[in-house]
Amino acid sequence: MSYRVEFTPSAARAFKKLPGSIQSRIAPKIDALAAIPRPHGVEKMAGHENRYRVRVGEYRVIYVISDGPRLITVAVIGHRREVYR
């Protein structure tokens, strides 16, 4: 059974502002989270209970996993120098 993927409004805006070449690299990674929410290479973020990050080159996708309703909420998408602020 797969998870449903949703974006926060700010993450959706950030994704739309990215260049098309970066979007085409990030989109498959986000789509793959629906099938496997904790793939190899994903890091659990310190200080947060259900927050994870996946690396896509110099960009990061930070998301929250809710196992009960089987929901993944993409919270932040951005360059690594900006995403952790």
Phi, psi and omega in degrees: 000132185266164178268159175262137181251128177233155178248144167287157180304321181291323178292322178295319178295317180297320179296318181293333180280344181290151175299152183303324180294323178288318178303318182291340175274326184279321185305314179296326178294319179292317178298324181292336179296333180297324180275316182229096185288342179234068182288169176299134179098351179280141180246134173281133184278133180295139177086001180230141185286312185236026183257132182230163175225146175235138181267137174225090185063235179268006180254155180232143174243117179254130185217163181243134179255127173245104185288329181301298179275003180056059185231136173244124179249113177283116187264320185217138172226129178180178178292149185298332181286342184249337192288336184268000182282000000 
